[in-house]
Every structure is written in structure tokens, then in C-alpha cells.
């Protein structure tokens, strides 16, 4: 069992690295990537911003905690790139990461948002353009392209988690068509970047997985666990791996992305 997308109290997770690693061992997870948020440009992380020095000390603690345990633990981050797919972290941070997930958490620019109106063509066109740049750009894994879409400015107050996921599914159906997925696969193929099989939202849609598999794209199973109840919950991902004989991404200690 593997889980390549997990958060701790270093960013917005509920449990400490020690608690996460100990639980992962108890659950029988063989390979784990702790990928806390690290992005000074993300407006949603105002309470969780950290320095490179703090991140490196966090990595040291993780590696010390994992030592001698029957589990391989990778140190990484989840971050968003600029609109051209470039990472905005320093070389010291880059070289310290075993795994970098680039997730489209926000889109640059101003758009005519209205609460409750989710089909904003200009916004989703910009999202698709940025996603293609991210697919071709730096990092190892493209994080949750169809789950946790950046819909915050459009949401009606009080929208539930389930409601948000239904909105994301509707947007995916409306905008992410076969031609776009084909183009996305071409960019992933050029970069060698993996596409995330996202456990928390059970995305992407199955036909997207099948289409990308035909393009020989790598996939990365990640629960995106912030709470322990979904740590390692990648059952759907592994079912898809077996059904379509998917090729899985494998992190490497000390691997530097291009």
C-alpha cells in the first residue's frame, strides 16, 4: 500500500509527523510521502506560511522519525506554480524534496465572479491554460486536476463539502472534454510528470484515467489526507491501477525535478 499525498500539522493537517508515520505503519502502508503545503504566494495559506529553513528542519524530523521503522517515508511539498508552470521555491528547497506535487490552487487574474454561478468561461479557460503549463512544467506530480478546483470566489456561503465536490464534478464535465485531456496527456508525456489519482475526491473521472493510460502517462496515488480517517484511502486508485494496468510513479530519495 502506498500514499503519496499526506499533510501534517506543519501545514494544515490535524496530526503531527510522528502520529502520521506511526498510524501509517499500523495501517500497513509501505511507502508514504508527507507533502505539506509550501507556497508563499497562496492566499489560502496565510496561517501556515513557513520558511525554507523551517521546511528543512521539518524534513530532518520526518527522516529521524522514520528511521528503523518498516516504512519508506518521502519528504516533499504541495505547491502551486506560476501561470507558466514554473516553481517558485529556492534551490535549497528544491534539492531537499523527494517529491513535489504541483496543484492548481489558484489562477492569476481578475474574473467576473458571482456567487452561485460556476460556469465562468473566462476563468475555466485560464484554468485549463495554466493546467497545461503545469503539466509540461516543473515538479513530479500534477495534483488533483479535477478535485478541489479553485471555486472559492464562486461559492455560496454554507456550501457543504459534498456540495463543493458535486460542483467540481459539474465543472469537469462542462469544461474538461476529451480534446483537452488528450492535450493534457501530451504535455505530461513531454515532462514525464505523473497525474494524481486523488483519494479524497475519487477523481479524476474513470474515462480520463483510461484516456491518459493509452498515452502511457504515469499515475500517483494520493489520499490528500489532512485527517487520519482517510490516510491510505486509495482503494479506487488501486482498482483503476489493476483495471487499466497503470504505470505508477515512484518517488526517489534526493531526486531533483528538472
Secondary structure, DSSP 8 states (H G I E B T S, - for coil): -EEEEE--TTTT-SS-HHHHHHHHHHHT-SEEEEEEE--TT-GGGTTS---HHHHHHHHHHHHHHHTTSSSEEEEEEEE---TTS---S-HHHHHH-SEEEEE-----S----BTTB---HHHHHHHHHHHHHHHHSSSSEEE-SSSS-S-GGG--TT--HHHHHHHHHHHHHHH--HHHHHHHHHHHHHHT-EEEEETTTTBS-HHHHHHHHHTT-EEEEE--BSSGGGTT--HHHHHHHHHHT-EE----TT----
